[in-house]
Amino acid sequence: MSSKSVRVRFAPSPTGPLHMGGVRTALYNYLFAKKNNGTFIVRIEDTDQNRFVPGAQEYILDALKWCGIEPTEGPAIGGNYGPYVQSERKELYKPYAEQLVNSDKAYYAFDSAEELDSMRENAKKMGMPNWQYNVVTRASLRNSLTLPQDQVNELLANNTPYVIRMKMPRNVDIRFEDIIRGWVVVNTNNLDDKVLYKSDGMPTYHLANIVDDHLMEISHVIRGEEWLPSAPLHVLLYDAFGWESPKFAHLPLLLRPDGNGKLSKRDGDRLGFPVFPTDWTTAEGELYSGYREKGYFKDAFINMLAFLGWNPGTQQEIFSLDELVQSFSLERVSKSGAKFDPDKTKWFQQQYLRSTSNEELAKLLSKYLNNGYDETKLITICRLMKERATFIQDIATEGSYLFEKPISYDEQTVSKKWKEETPALMKDWISVLSLITEFQHEKIEIAFKSFLEEKQVGIGAVLQNFRLLVTGTAMGPSMFEIAEFLGKEECIDRMNQGLIKIEILKTN
């Protein structure tokens, strides 16, 4: 690791909402910074004004806040290396681009878009579909390498539109060590002369990225695998400026659940799960669902994301954010793509829900119900239902019978368990329940066992029908605890009503 202090950045582009892959990149940067007592920076890279989406920057910052991935420096926070939005740094970049021209590392290119389109079209006709502006083709194009100096000066004086392109050297091996992937070697003959500075006065991602990383003293660049093809150019730019390059780490792709291709922004709702941290609504009113609004705990979401490409080397799977900080290392990040598993994501959510106190769950349930339910009752409901729930809303829906009388009865149970002798048996059981003075689950269970002995019947003949009459369902938590919670009067009232309704169902 570099001897200088660790400074990392997450640099999203506000061209749309923050995909969960972007959140994972932010998370790994955050964990690495915290583990090494470093600084985590958020920088908004909005140099591509044509693809700028209103509201995207606010969405990105809000989503990171919900996830608990709080930057040390960034927009609205400040810091000694701002501004942290590239469009606000616009005036910085041109001198650096011109410095490269003056040192013969870059050049002015005056070709119009129409001229370049024509070149591509002609190349296609000649069987060269992937035409590039490069070390070979630049010699026949309109740029400061082919035009006389006085003509170049005249074009610049007349404000003729131009871009500044990197002057890629011929046949040079660019080598750099990636923390995750090891040594990477790319020959410059395979690279084109990328635009560094655009005709609209804005830098491209490549120039702004390098200049900002240098000025912000970034020590490690931790980003997605999709940026790996750009890394050789970035290494070359550091060399061209005479600057020390940061360490690179390119994270594996997030793959679809079937492993077939990269998980995209449009996969989520189509395949039945969110791919965004929070809900995103497009300008056209199209809604893309988020983990927050689906009811996921942020800690469960973050825990799941951490494991998409990284493992701690132990059997432990449940980690708090602080534990992730302590355990995280880039050396344990995989090179190969990480397959997203929506079922495993729900498993993480279940674990977090079960480990949350009944008191805290009751507060969340109260907000969800938006009603004045007694807090003590809600705490008991959460205790009874949490082992069977994945989300807070499941406690309300799966345990609806704890709030109100059942309006229907599980047909399969009625068909299989409700026998000719069942009504008489249930009436006798009602009589036993009515005699219990302290209506507590332990006392109810003792009475139940005595009842089975007296009647010489198996547990299955009574318990499921007892549950059916009281809850309308086939499964759930302890029936004795449910009975205690509802109280003797409510329990018996439900059973008497259920007897009538099920007999009507059976005769129909």
C-alpha positions as CSV (number, residue, x, y, z in Angstrom):
1,M,0.0,0.0,0.0
2,S,1.1,3.5,-0.8
3,S,2.8,5.3,2.1
4,K,0.6,8.4,1.6
5,S,-2.7,8.6,3.4
6,V,-5.6,6.7,1.8
7,R,-8.0,8.9,-0.1
8,V,-10.6,7.3,-2.3
9,R,-13.5,8.6,-4.3
10,F,-16.9,7.4,-5.6
11,A,-17.5,9.4,-8.8
12,P,-21.0,8.7,-10.2
13,S,-22.4,10.4,-13.3
14,P,-25.9,12.0,-12.9
15,T,-27.2,10.4,-16.1
16,G,-29.8,8.4,-14.2
17,P,-30.5,6.7,-10.8
18,L,-27.8,4.9,-8.9
19,H,-27.9,1.2,-9.8
20,M,-27.0,-1.3,-7.0
21,G,-23.7,-2.0,-8.8
22,G,-22.8,1.7,-8.2
23,V,-23.8,1.4,-4.6
24,R,-21.5,-1.6,-4.2
25,T,-18.6,0.4,-5.7
26,A,-19.4,3.2,-3.2
27,L,-19.6,0.7,-0.4
28,Y,-16.2,-0.9,-1.2
29,N,-14.6,2.5,-1.4
30,Y,-16.1,3.5,1.9
31,L,-15.1,0.2,3.6
32,F,-11.5,0.5,2.3
33,A,-11.2,4.1,3.4
34,K,-12.6,3.4,6.9
35,K,-10.4,0.3,7.3
36,N,-7.3,2.3,6.5
37,N,-8.3,5.5,8.5
38,G,-8.6,7.3,5.2
39,T,-11.0,9.7,3.5
40,F,-14.0,8.7,1.4
41,I,-15.0,11.4,-1.2
42,V,-18.1,11.6,-3.4
43,R,-17.5,13.5,-6.6
44,I,-20.2,14.1,-9.2
45,E,-18.9,13.7,-12.7
46,D,-21.3,15.6,-14.9
47,T,-19.1,16.4,-17.9
48,D,-21.6,14.7,-20.2
49,Q,-24.1,17.4,-20.3
50,N,-26.1,15.8,-23.1
51,R,-27.0,12.8,-20.9
52,F,-27.6,14.8,-17.7
53,V,-30.9,13.8,-16.0
54,P,-32.5,16.4,-13.7
55,G,-32.9,15.0,-10.2
56,A,-30.3,12.3,-10.6
57,Q,-27.6,14.0,-8.5
58,E,-30.1,14.5,-5.6
59,Y,-31.2,10.9,-6.0
60,I,-27.6,9.6,-5.8
61,L,-26.8,11.5,-2.6
62,D,-30.1,10.6,-1.0
63,A,-29.6,6.9,-1.8
64,L,-26.1,6.9,-0.4
65,K,-27.4,8.6,2.8
66,W,-30.1,5.9,3.2
67,C,-27.5,3.2,2.8
68,G,-25.3,4.8,5.6
69,I,-22.4,5.3,3.1
70,E,-21.6,8.8,4.3
71,P,-18.8,10.7,2.6
72,T,-16.1,12.6,4.4
73,E,-15.9,15.2,1.6
74,G,-18.4,15.9,-1.2
75,P,-21.3,18.1,-2.5
76,A,-23.2,19.8,0.4
77,I,-20.5,18.6,2.8
78,G,-17.5,20.5,1.5
79,G,-13.8,19.9,2.1
80,N,-10.4,21.3,1.2
81,Y,-10.4,19.9,-2.3
82,G,-13.7,21.2,-3.7
83,P,-15.8,21.9,-5.6
84,Y,-17.0,18.3,-5.8
85,V,-19.1,18.7,-8.9
86,Q,-17.1,18.7,-12.1
87,S,-19.2,21.3,-14.0
88,E,-18.3,23.7,-11.2
89,R,-14.6,22.9,-11.9
90,K,-14.9,23.6,-15.6
91,E,-12.3,26.4,-15.8
92,L,-9.6,24.0,-14.3
93,Y,-9.3,21.6,-17.2
94,K,-8.4,23.6,-20.3
95,P,-4.9,24.6,-19.1
96,Y,-4.1,21.0,-18.4
97,A,-5.3,20.0,-21.9
98,E,-3.2,22.7,-23.5
99,Q,-0.2,21.6,-21.4
100,L,-0.4,18.2,-23.0
101,V,-0.6,19.9,-26.5
102,N,2.5,22.0,-25.7
103,S,4.4,18.9,-24.5
104,D,3.5,17.0,-27.7
105,K,1.3,14.5,-25.8
106,A,-1.9,15.7,-27.3
107,Y,-3.1,17.8,-30.4
108,Y,-5.9,19.9,-31.7
109,A,-8.3,18.2,-34.1
110,F,-10.6,20.3,-36.3
111,D,-12.5,17.6,-38.1
112,S,-16.2,18.1,-38.1
113,A,-18.7,15.5,-36.9
114,E,-19.9,15.1,-40.5
115,E,-16.3,14.5,-41.8
116,L,-15.7,11.8,-39.2
117,D,-19.1,10.2,-39.9
118,S,-18.1,10.1,-43.6
119,M,-14.8,8.5,-42.7
120,R,-16.5,5.8,-40.7
121,E,-19.0,5.2,-43.5
122,N,-16.3,4.8,-46.1
123,A,-14.3,2.5,-43.8
124,K,-17.4,0.3,-43.4
125,K,-17.8,0.0,-47.2
126,M,-14.2,-1.1,-47.4
127,G,-14.7,-3.8,-44.8
128,M,-13.4,-1.9,-41.8
129,P,-16.4,-1.6,-39.4
130,N,-14.4,-0.4,-36.4
131,W,-12.7,2.7,-37.8
132,Q,-10.7,4.6,-35.2
133,Y,-9.0,8.0,-35.0
134,N,-5.6,6.7,-34.2
135,V,-1.8,6.7,-34.8
136,V,-2.4,5.6,-38.4
137,T,-5.5,7.5,-39.5
138,R,-4.6,10.8,-37.9
139,A,-2.1,11.5,-40.6
140,S,-4.8,12.0,-43.2
141,L,-7.1,14.1,-41.0
142,R,-7.5,17.8,-40.1
143,N,-5.4,18.3,-37.0
144,S,-2.4,20.2,-35.6
145,L,-0.1,17.3,-36.5
146,T,-1.0,17.5,-40.2
147,L,-1.7,21.2,-40.8
148,P,0.9,23.9,-41.0
149,Q,1.4,25.9,-37.7
150,D,0.2,29.2,-39.2
151,Q,-3.0,27.5,-40.3
152,V,-3.5,26.0,-36.9
153,N,-3.0,29.4,-35.3
154,E,-5.5,30.9,-37.8
155,L,-8.1,28.3,-37.0
156,L,-7.7,28.8,-33.3
157,A,-7.9,32.6,-33.7
158,N,-11.1,32.3,-35.7
159,N,-12.7,30.2,-32.9
160,T,-13.0,27.2,-35.3
161,P,-14.5,24.3,-33.3
162,Y,-12.0,21.8,-32.2
163,V,-11.3,19.0,-29.8
164,I,-8.1,18.0,-28.1
165,R,-7.1,14.4,-28.6
166,M,-4.5,12.3,-26.8
167,K,-1.5,11.6,-29.1
168,M,-1.3,7.9,-28.5
169,P,2.3,6.6,-29.1
170,R,3.0,3.8,-31.6
171,N,3.7,0.3,-30.3
172,V,4.3,1.0,-26.6
173,D,3.3,-1.5,-23.9
174,I,1.5,0.1,-21.1
175,R,1.8,-1.8,-17.8
176,F,0.1,-1.3,-14.5
177,E,-0.7,-3.5,-11.5
178,D,-4.3,-3.9,-10.5
179,I,-4.8,-4.9,-6.9
180,I,-7.6,-7.4,-7.8
181,R,-6.4,-8.6,-11.3
182,G,-2.6,-8.5,-11.1
183,W,-0.5,-7.1,-13.9
184,V,-2.3,-5.7,-17.0
185,V,-0.4,-5.1,-20.2
186,V,-2.0,-3.3,-23.2
187,N,-0.2,-2.2,-26.4
188,T,-0.9,1.3,-27.6
189,N,-1.5,0.0,-31.2
190,N,-4.8,-1.2,-29.9
191,L,-5.9,2.2,-28.5
192,D,-7.4,5.2,-30.3
193,D,-6.6,8.9,-29.8
194,K,-9.3,9.6,-27.3
195,V,-10.9,13.1,-27.0
196,L,-9.7,14.8,-23.8
197,Y,-11.3,18.2,-24.3
198,K,-14.6,18.8,-26.2
199,S,-15.7,21.6,-28.5
200,D,-18.3,22.7,-25.9
201,G,-15.5,23.7,-23.5
202,M,-16.0,20.7,-21.3
203,P,-13.4,18.0,-20.6
204,T,-14.2,14.4,-21.3
205,Y,-14.4,11.9,-18.5
206,H,-10.8,10.8,-19.1
207,L,-9.2,14.2,-18.6
208,A,-11.4,15.5,-15.8
209,N,-11.0,12.2,-14.0
210,I,-7.2,12.3,-14.1
211,V,-6.9,15.9,-13.2
212,D,-9.4,15.7,-10.4
213,D,-7.9,12.5,-8.9
214,H,-4.5,14.2,-9.0
215,L,-5.7,17.5,-7.4
216,M,-7.7,15.7,-4.8
217,E,-4.7,13.5,-4.0
218,I,-6.6,10.2,-4.6
219,S,-4.4,7.3,-3.5
220,H,-6.6,4.4,-4.8
221,V,-9.1,4.2,-7.7
222,I,-11.6,1.5,-6.9
223,R,-14.2,1.3,-9.7
224,G,-16.2,-1.2,-11.8
225,E,-14.7,-3.6,-14.3
226,E,-16.3,-1.6,-17.2
227,W,-13.6,1.1,-16.7
228,L,-10.7,-1.4,-17.1
229,P,-10.4,-0.7,-20.9
230,S,-9.9,3.0,-20.0
231,A,-7.2,2.4,-17.4
232,P,-4.2,2.2,-19.9
233,L,-5.1,5.7,-21.2
234,H,-5.4,7.0,-17.7
235,V,-1.9,5.5,-16.8
236,L,-0.5,7.1,-19.9
237,L,-2.1,10.5,-18.9
238,Y,-0.5,10.3,-15.5
239,D,2.9,9.7,-17.2
240,A,2.3,12.5,-19.7
241,F,1.7,15.0,-16.8
242,G,4.6,13.6,-14.8
243,W,2.3,12.7,-11.9
244,E,2.3,9.6,-9.6
245,S,-0.5,7.2,-10.6
246,P,-2.9,6.0,-7.9
247,K,-3.3,2.3,-7.2
248,F,-6.0,0.7,-9.3
249,A,-8.6,-1.9,-8.4
250,H,-11.3,-2.9,-10.9
251,L,-14.3,-4.6,-9.3
252,P,-16.1,-7.6,-10.9
253,L,-19.4,-7.2,-12.7
254,L,-22.7,-7.9,-11.1
255,L,-24.4,-10.6,-13.1
256,R,-28.1,-11.6,-13.6
257,P,-29.4,-14.4,-11.4
258,D,-28.9,-16.9,-14.2
259,G,-25.4,-15.7,-14.6
260,N,-26.1,-14.7,-18.2
261,G,-24.8,-11.2,-18.7
262,K,-24.5,-8.1,-16.7
263,L,-27.3,-7.1,-14.3
264,S,-28.8,-4.0,-15.9
265,K,-31.1,-1.2,-14.8
266,R,-34.0,-2.7,-16.6
267,D,-33.6,-6.2,-15.2
268,G,-35.1,-5.6,-11.8
269,D,-38.8,-5.1,-12.1
270,R,-38.8,-7.3,-15.2
271,L,-37.3,-10.2,-13.2
272,G,-39.2,-9.4,-10.0
273,F,-36.7,-7.6,-7.7
274,P,-35.4,-4.1,-7.3
275,V,-32.0,-3.0,-8.7
276,F,-32.1,0.5,-7.2
277,P,-31.6,1.4,-3.5
278,T,-34.6,3.6,-3.5
279,D,-37.6,4.3,-5.8
280,W,-36.8,6.2,-9.0
281,T,-39.5,7.8,-11.1
282,T,-38.5,8.9,-14.7
283,A,-39.5,12.2,-16.2
284,E,-42.1,10.2,-18.1
285,G,-43.6,9.0,-14.9
286,E,-42.2,5.4,-15.1
287,L,-41.5,4.0,-11.7
288,Y,-38.5,1.7,-10.9
289,S,-38.8,0.2,-7.5
290,G,-36.2,0.5,-4.7
291,Y,-35.1,-1.7,-1.8
292,R,-36.1,1.0,0.8
293,E,-39.7,1.2,-0.4
294,K,-40.0,-2.6,-0.8
295,G,-39.4,-2.8,3.0
296,Y,-35.8,-4.0,3.1
297,F,-33.6,-2.9,6.1
298,K,-30.7,-0.8,4.8
299,D,-28.3,-3.0,6.8
300,A,-29.6,-6.2,5.1
301,F,-29.2,-4.5,1.7
302,I,-25.6,-3.4,2.5
303,N,-24.7,-6.8,3.9
304,M,-26.0,-8.5,0.8
305,L,-24.1,-6.1,-1.5
306,A,-20.8,-6.6,0.4
307,F,-21.0,-10.3,-0.5
308,L,-21.4,-9.7,-4.2
309,G,-17.8,-10.1,-5.2
310,W,-16.1,-10.2,-1.7
311,N,-16.0,-12.9,1.0
312,P,-14.4,-12.6,4.5
313,G,-12.7,-16.0,4.3
314,T,-14.8,-17.3,7.2
315,Q,-18.3,-18.9,7.6
316,Q,-19.7,-15.6,9.0
317,E,-22.4,-14.1,6.8
318,I,-24.1,-11.5,9.0
319,F,-22.0,-8.4,9.3
320,S,-22.8,-4.9,10.7
321,L,-21.3,-2.0,8.8
322,D,-18.6,-1.7,11.4
323,E,-17.8,-5.4,11.2
324,L,-17.5,-5.1,7.4
325,V,-15.1,-2.2,7.8
326,Q,-12.9,-4.4,10.1
327,S,-13.0,-7.5,7.8
328,F,-12.8,-5.9,4.3
329,S,-9.8,-6.1,2.1
330,L,-9.5,-5.7,-1.7
331,E,-7.3,-8.8,-1.8
332,R,-10.4,-10.9,-1.0
333,V,-12.4,-9.4,-3.9
334,S,-13.0,-11.8,-6.7
335,K,-11.9,-11.3,-10.3
336,S,-14.9,-13.1,-11.8
337,G,-18.5,-11.7,-12.0
338,A,-20.8,-12.0,-9.0
339,K,-24.2,-13.5,-9.6
340,F,-27.0,-11.7,-7.9
341,D,-29.4,-14.0,-6.0
342,P,-32.7,-12.4,-5.0
343,D,-33.6,-15.3,-2.7
344,K,-30.3,-14.8,-0.8
345,T,-31.2,-11.1,-0.5
346,K,-34.5,-12.0,1.1
347,W,-32.6,-14.4,3.4
348,F,-30.4,-11.5,4.6
349,Q,-33.6,-9.4,5.2
350,Q,-35.1,-12.3,7.2
351,Q,-32.0,-12.5,9.4
352,Y,-32.0,-8.8,10.2
353,L,-35.8,-8.8,10.9
354,R,-35.5,-11.7,13.3
355,S,-32.5,-10.1,15.1
356,T,-34.4,-6.7,15.5
357,S,-36.0,-6.3,19.0
358,N,-39.7,-6.7,19.2
359,E,-40.0,-3.1,20.6
360,E,-38.2,-1.7,17.5
361,L,-40.3,-3.9,15.1
362,A,-43.4,-2.7,16.9
363,K,-42.5,0.9,16.1
364,L,-42.0,0.1,12.5
365,L,-45.2,-1.9,12.3
366,S,-47.1,1.0,13.9
367,K,-45.8,3.3,11.1
368,Y,-46.8,0.8,8.5
369,L,-50.3,0.3,9.9
370,N,-50.7,4.1,10.4
371,N,-53.2,3.4,13.1
372,G,-53.5,3.8,16.9
373,Y,-52.8,0.2,17.9
374,D,-51.8,-0.5,21.5
375,E,-47.9,-0.7,21.6
376,T,-47.9,-3.6,24.0
377,K,-50.1,-5.6,21.7
378,L,-47.9,-4.7,18.7
379,I,-44.8,-5.9,20.6
380,T,-46.5,-9.3,21.3
381,I,-47.6,-9.5,17.6
382,C,-44.1,-8.9,16.5
383,R,-42.8,-11.6,18.9
384,L,-45.3,-14.1,17.6
385,M,-44.9,-13.4,13.9
386,K,-41.2,-12.3,13.3
387,E,-39.9,-15.9,12.7
388,R,-42.3,-16.3,9.8
389,A,-41.9,-12.9,8.2
390,T,-39.4,-11.4,5.8
391,F,-40.7,-7.8,5.8
392,I,-42.5,-5.7,8.4
393,Q,-45.6,-5.7,6.1
394,D,-45.6,-9.5,6.3
395,I,-46.3,-9.3,10.0
396,A,-49.4,-7.3,9.3
397,T,-50.6,-9.4,6.3
398,E,-49.6,-12.9,7.5
399,G,-50.8,-12.1,11.0
400,S,-54.0,-10.3,10.0
401,Y,-56.0,-12.6,12.2
402,L,-54.3,-11.0,15.2
403,F,-55.9,-7.7,14.3
404,E,-59.4,-8.9,13.2
405,K,-61.6,-11.9,12.9
406,P,-61.0,-14.2,9.8
407,I,-63.3,-13.6,6.9
408,S,-62.3,-16.8,5.1
409,Y,-61.1,-20.3,6.1
410,D,-58.3,-22.3,4.4
411,E,-60.1,-24.6,2.0
412,Q,-57.4,-27.3,2.0
413,T,-57.6,-27.7,5.8
414,V,-61.4,-27.7,5.7
415,S,-61.3,-30.4,3.0
416,K,-58.7,-32.6,4.8
417,K,-59.2,-32.0,8.5
418,W,-62.9,-31.1,9.0
419,K,-64.6,-34.5,9.6
420,E,-68.1,-35.4,10.5
421,E,-67.2,-35.6,14.2
422,T,-65.2,-32.3,14.2
423,P,-68.1,-29.9,15.1
424,A,-69.0,-31.9,18.3
425,L,-65.3,-32.2,19.2
426,M,-64.8,-28.4,18.8
427,K,-67.9,-27.6,20.9
428,D,-66.5,-29.8,23.7
429,W,-63.2,-28.0,23.4
430,I,-65.0,-24.6,23.6
431,S,-66.6,-25.8,26.9
432,V,-63.1,-26.7,28.3
433,L,-61.7,-23.3,27.2
434,S,-64.6,-21.5,28.9
435,L,-63.7,-23.1,32.2
436,I,-60.1,-21.9,32.2
437,T,-59.8,-19.0,34.7
438,E,-56.3,-17.8,34.0
439,F,-56.3,-17.7,30.2
440,Q,-52.5,-18.1,29.7
441,H,-50.8,-20.2,27.1
442,E,-49.3,-22.6,29.6
443,K,-52.7,-23.3,31.2
444,I,-54.4,-23.6,27.8
445,E,-51.8,-26.2,26.6
446,I,-52.2,-28.3,29.8
447,A,-56.0,-28.3,29.3
448,F,-55.5,-29.2,25.7
449,K,-53.4,-32.2,26.5
450,S,-55.9,-33.4,29.1
451,F,-58.7,-32.9,26.5
452,L,-56.9,-35.2,24.0
453,E,-56.4,-37.9,26.7
454,E,-60.0,-37.7,27.7
455,K,-61.3,-37.9,24.2
456,Q,-58.8,-40.5,23.1
457,V,-58.0,-38.5,19.9
458,G,-54.7,-37.5,18.2
459,I,-53.4,-33.9,18.2
460,G,-54.1,-33.5,14.5
461,A,-57.9,-34.0,15.0
462,V,-58.1,-31.0,17.3
463,L,-55.2,-28.5,16.9
464,Q,-55.5,-27.7,13.2
465,N,-59.2,-27.3,13.5
466,F,-58.8,-25.1,16.6
467,R,-56.3,-23.0,14.5
468,L,-58.8,-22.9,11.5
469,L,-61.7,-21.6,13.6
470,V,-59.7,-18.9,15.4
471,T,-57.3,-17.7,12.6
472,G,-58.8,-19.1,9.3
473,T,-55.3,-20.3,8.4
474,A,-53.5,-23.7,8.3
475,M,-50.2,-22.6,9.8
476,G,-48.7,-20.0,12.2
477,P,-47.1,-19.5,15.6
478,S,-48.2,-21.4,18.7
479,M,-52.0,-21.6,18.9
480,F,-51.9,-21.5,22.7
481,E,-50.0,-18.1,22.5
482,I,-52.4,-16.9,19.9
483,A,-55.4,-17.8,22.1
484,E,-53.8,-16.0,25.1
485,F,-53.2,-12.9,23.0
486,L,-56.8,-12.8,21.7
487,G,-58.3,-13.6,25.1
488,K,-60.9,-16.1,26.2
489,E,-64.0,-14.2,25.0
490,E,-62.6,-13.3,21.6
491,C,-61.3,-16.9,21.1
492,I,-64.6,-18.6,21.9
493,D,-66.6,-16.0,19.9
494,R,-64.5,-16.8,16.8
495,M,-64.8,-20.5,17.3
496,N,-68.6,-20.3,17.6
497,Q,-68.8,-18.1,14.4
498,G,-66.4,-20.4,12.6
499,L,-68.5,-23.5,13.4
500,I,-71.5,-21.9,11.7
501,K,-69.6,-20.6,8.7
502,I,-67.6,-23.8,8.0
503,E,-70.8,-25.9,8.3
504,I,-72.4,-23.7,5.7
505,L,-69.2,-24.1,3.5
506,K,-69.4,-27.9,3.8
507,T,-73.1,-28.1,2.9
508,N,-72.4,-25.9,-0.2
